[in-house]
Amino acid sequence: MAELNFKQELTSVFGHPVAENPTQAMIEAAYQHHGLNWRYLTIEVLPEDLGDAVRGMRAMNFRGGNLTIPHKVAVIPLLDRLSEAAELMGAVNCIVRQGDELVGENTDGKGFVQSLRELCEPAGKKVVMLGAGGAARAMSVELALADVEEITIVNRTAQRGESLVELLNTKVREKKTVQARFALWEGDYKIPEGTDVLINATSIGLYPDVNARVPIDASTINPKMIVADVISNPPETRLIKQARELGCNVLDGLGMLVNQGVIGFQLWTGVDPDPAVMRQALEDVFSS
């Protein structure tokens, strides 16, 4: 008789709000597909409770987890150490248990660059990034490491945007030749001529505010641009729909979510998951 084992390995996502986050469907479909007795829990964690949540993760021997808005930066001092990439970005979206340590990693940027490469090679491209939060930091650093030529950070708060630009123009430029600049977001932002990739890295358009409008001048969207949105719920945001109608190639948030999920899955389990299974699980969720 085989030894009985009712213990499930635990992973999770902490966020606020988090109820609309579809990652659980994707990850648990992959656990089932690969015969792993693991669970992925979607947990609402208020900012003031993040420390208790991470201590609970340690006490209950979670194997890892994800962080989403607003915890990607605040979690850093609560961890034992960071990967080189997460330290460079100053943002963590993935926690990995290594022995007794909780290690901060960042898969957001890697997932996005992998998605972008399905449409174009990032090297030499000019990018406009709307937002300067954790996702924007991760993507801009990975894009710089992938040899983009120029990144414009557009943000309503000058301090946060300028801080990201300084990171790109100092620490990242020690490794690559990217040129970064800051643009204050006031009114409808006009996208500069010559922009190759436009990325919405804000939460504008996230469920339930699906009709929220990203304040940009639509007349400055060129059909030759690639337009991307990090929001996965809904997959077709107002911005993505508008860009598609204008003839742009688009990247929805599902592609990035799947690609970063594949990386996290590998880090937690040591198993290479089937991305098609993960994508199908997400598509099933949104088609229903």
Sequence and secondary structure as in RCSB ss.txt:
>XXXX:A:sequence
MAELNFKQELTSVFGHPVAENPTQAMIEAAYQHHGLNWRYLTIEVLPEDLGDAVRGMRAMNFRGGNLTIPHKVAV
IPLLDRLSEAAELMGAVNCIVRQGDELVGENTDGKGFVQSLRELCEPAGKKVVMLGAGGAARAMSVELALADVEE
ITIVNRTAQRGESLVELLNTKVREKKTVQARFALWEGDYKIPEGTDVLINATSIGLYPDVNARVPIDASTINPKM
IVADVISNPPETRLIKQARELGCNVLDGLGMLVNQGVIGFQLWTGVDPDPAVMRQALEDVFSS
>XXXX:A:secstr
        EEEEEEESS TT  HHHHHHHHHHHTT  EEEEEEE  GGGHHHHHHHHHHTT  EEEE TT TTTT
GGGSSEE HHHHHHT  SEEEEETTEEEEE  HHHHHHHHHTTT   TT EEEEE  SHHHHHHHHHHHHTT SE
EEEEES HHHHHHHHHHIIIIITTT   EEEEEE  SSB   TT  EEEE S TT TT TT    B GGG  TTS
EEEE   SSSS HHHHHHHHTT EEE HHHHHHHHHHHHHHHHHS    HHHHHHHHHHHHH 
